[in-house]
Amino acid sequence: MGNNSSKELTPVQIVTELDKYIIGQDDAKRAVAIALRNRWRRQQVESPLREEISPNNIILIGPTGVGKTEISRRLAKLAYAPFVKVEASKFTEVGYVGRDVESMIRDLADFAVNMVKSEKTLEVQAKAESLAEEKILDILIPPVTRPAQQQTQEDVAVSKQEEYENQKTREWMKKKLIKGELDDKMIEFDTTDAATNIGMQILGPFGMDDMGINFNEIMGNIMPKKKKKKKT
């Protein structure tokens, strides 16, 4: 269960949230709400006692269209947990439609990793935007550089005046950048080019997705990155 507002929801509140999207199935909603709350309570106790409390897994059984998938999907959102829907019945052959257990677990883990990546991306988005703005300003208005050799007092005074004017110009330009008044302006900057795409991948047999080999990933870590200029 994720560390979000679901930890504050009681079983009654969880059922109320599920009632917004699922009609009927009161017994099922009550059962999953209690199970979700019990899992959260288990996480709050110390490790020795936690091992004595076994979490209850849930199997929803019923015909198509009664709400099994929707209950699971909404419960996963409340718990901030990964949710993956796969075909896994004994009547489904592994291949284009069916999936084996290992690939299901991997898909679930990949989904969880992507959730965390999205969360962390949002956390640094403001900082990334600020750094991007400063990078653009450095291209439009390069900062003043002082000479390495010894300077006279007059040279120092001139440099400070240039730095002051440069900073004022950057602030003025930054306001225009934030307002979107520079969106049509083209700039050129250096960027790192990834390794050349080899376009080759060895796939394992059906049911052995983990045996696949992606040469692009392998060579991407070996081949040196190239820098090139890009316009945008």
C-alpha positions in Angstrom: 0.0 0.0 0.0 1.4 3.4 -0.9 2.0 6.2 1.5 -0.9 8.4 0.6 -4.3 9.5 1.9 -5.7 5.9 1.7 -4.0 5.2 5.1 -6.5 7.6 6.7 -9.5 5.9 5.2 -11.6 3.6 7.4 -13.4 0.6 5.8 -16.6 2.7 5.8 -14.9 5.5 3.9 -13.3 3.0 1.5 -16.7 1.5 0.7 -18.1 5.0 0.2 -15.4 5.8 -2.4 -16.1 2.5 -4.2 -19.8 3.3 -4.2 -19.1 6.3 -6.4 -18.0 4.0 -9.3 -19.5 0.5 -8.6 -23.2 -0.2 -8.2 -24.1 -3.1 -5.9 -21.6 -5.8 -4.8 -21.9 -4.5 -1.2 -20.4 -7.7 0.3 -17.4 -7.6 -2.1 -16.7 -3.9 -1.4 -17.0 -4.4 2.3 -14.6 -7.4 2.2 -11.9 -5.6 0.2 -12.2 -2.5 2.3 -11.6 -4.5 5.5 -8.7 -6.3 3.8 -7.1 -3.0 2.6 -7.4 -1.5 6.1 -5.9 -4.6 7.8 -2.9 -4.5 5.5 -2.3 -0.8 6.5 -2.7 -1.7 10.1 -0.2 -4.5 9.7 2.4 -2.1 8.3 2.1 0.1 11.4 3.3 -2.5 13.9 6.9 -3.4 14.7 8.6 -6.1 12.6 8.4 -9.1 15.1 4.7 -8.6 15.6 4.1 -7.9 11.9 5.4 -11.3 11.0 2.7 -12.9 13.2 -0.1 -11.1 11.2 -0.7 -12.7 7.9 -2.3 -10.4 5.3 -5.4 -11.7 3.5 -5.2 -12.1 -0.2 -8.5 -11.7 -2.2 -10.0 -13.7 -5.1 -13.1 -12.2 -6.7 -15.2 -14.8 -8.4 -18.2 -14.0 -10.6 -19.5 -13.7 -14.2 -18.3 -11.1 -16.6 -19.6 -7.6 -16.0 -20.4 -7.8 -12.3 -17.6 -5.3 -11.3 -14.6 -7.5 -10.3 -12.1 -5.6 -12.4 -13.5 -2.2 -11.5 -13.4 -2.9 -7.8 -9.8 -4.0 -8.2 -8.9 -1.0 -10.2 -10.5 1.5 -7.9 -9.0 -0.2 -4.8 -5.5 0.0 -6.4 -5.9 3.7 -6.9 -7.0 4.2 -3.3 -4.0 2.3 -2.1 -1.7 3.9 -4.7 -0.7 0.4 -5.8 0.2 -0.9 -9.3 -2.6 -2.5 -11.2 -2.2 -4.8 -14.2 -4.9 -6.7 -16.0 -3.9 -9.9 -17.8 -5.5 -13.1 -19.1 -4.3 -16.0 -16.9 -7.0 -18.7 -17.1 -6.1 -22.3 -17.7 -8.0 -22.1 -21.0 -5.7 -19.4 -22.3 -2.5 -20.6 -24.0 0.7 -18.6 -23.4 1.5 -16.7 -26.6 -0.1 -13.7 -28.3 -2.9 -13.5 -25.6 -1.9 -15.6 -22.6 0.9 -14.7 -20.2 2.9 -16.8 -17.9 3.3 -16.0 -14.2 6.8 -14.7 -14.5 5.9 -12.1 -17.2 2.8 -11.1 -15.1 5.0 -10.4 -12.1 7.5 -8.5 -14.2 4.7 -6.3 -15.7 3.4 -5.6 -12.3 6.9 -4.6 -11.1 7.5 -2.5 -14.2 4.2 -0.7 -13.6 5.2 0.0 -10.0 8.6 1.4 -11.1 6.9 3.6 -13.6 4.5 4.9 -10.9 7.5 5.9 -8.7 9.3 7.4 -11.7 6.2 9.6 -12.5 6.0 10.6 -8.8 9.7 11.5 -8.6 9.4 13.4 -12.0 6.7 15.6 -10.6 8.8 16.2 -7.5 11.7 17.7 -9.5 9.6 19.2 -12.3 9.7 22.7 -10.8 13.5 22.5 -10.3 14.0 21.1 -13.8 11.9 24.0 -15.3 14.0 26.5 -13.4 17.3 25.0 -14.5 16.0 24.9 -18.1 15.1 28.6 -17.9 18.6 29.5 -16.6 20.1 27.4 -19.4 18.1 29.3 -22.0 19.0 32.6 -20.5 22.7 31.6 -20.6 22.3 31.1 -24.3 20.4 34.3 -25.0 22.4 36.4 -22.6 25.7 34.8 -21.7 27.0 35.7 -18.2 29.8 38.2 -17.9 33.2 36.6 -17.5 36.1 38.4 -15.8 39.7 38.1 -17.1 42.0 35.8 -15.2 44.8 38.4 -14.9 45.1 41.0 -12.2 42.7 43.9 -12.7 42.9 47.5 -11.7 40.3 49.2 -9.5 38.9 50.8 -12.6 38.6 47.5 -14.3 36.9 46.0 -11.3 34.4 48.8 -11.2 33.6 48.4 -14.9 33.2 44.6 -14.5 30.8 45.1 -11.6 28.8 47.5 -13.7 28.7 45.1 -16.6 27.5 42.3 -14.2 24.8 44.5 -12.8 23.5 45.4 -16.3 23.8 41.8 -17.4 21.7 40.7 -14.4 19.1 43.3 -15.0 18.8 42.2 -18.6 18.5 38.6 -17.6 15.7 39.4 -15.2 13.9 41.3 -17.9 14.4 38.5 -20.4 13.3 35.9 -17.8 10.0 37.7 -17.4 9.4 37.6 -21.1 10.4 33.9 -21.2 7.9 33.0 -18.4 5.2 34.9 -20.2 5.8 32.9 -23.3 6.9 35.9 -25.4 10.0 34.1 -26.6 8.3 30.9 -27.7 8.9 31.7 -31.4 12.6 32.4 -30.9 15.0 29.8 -32.2 18.1 28.9 -30.1 21.0 26.5 -30.6 22.4 24.4 -27.8 24.6 21.4 -27.2 23.0 18.0 -26.4 24.2 14.5 -25.8 23.4 12.1 -28.5 22.7 8.5 -27.5 24.5 5.6 -29.1 23.4 4.6 -32.6 20.3 2.5 -32.7 21.4 -1.0 -33.8 17.9 -2.1 -34.4 18.5 -5.7 -33.3 16.8 -7.6 -30.5 16.8 -11.3 -29.8 13.5 -12.5 -28.4 13.1 -15.6 -26.2 10.5 -18.2 -26.9 6.9 -17.8 -25.8 6.6 -17.7 -22.1 10.3 -16.7 -21.7 10.2 -13.0 -22.1 13.1 -12.5 -19.7 15.4 -14.3 -22.1 15.1 -11.5 -24.6 18.3 -9.5 -25.4 18.2 -5.9 -26.4 21.5 -4.9 -28.0 20.5 -1.2 -27.9 20.6 -1.3 -24.1 23.9 -3.1 -24.0 25.6 -0.9 -26.6 24.2 2.2 -25.1 26.2 1.6 -21.9 29.4 0.8 -23.9 29.4 3.3 -26.8 30.5 6.8 -25.8 27.9 9.5 -25.9 28.3 12.1 -28.7 27.6 15.8 -28.3 25.9 17.6 -31.1 24.2 21.0 -31.6 20.4 21.2 -31.8 18.0 23.9 -32.6 14.7 24.4 -31.0 
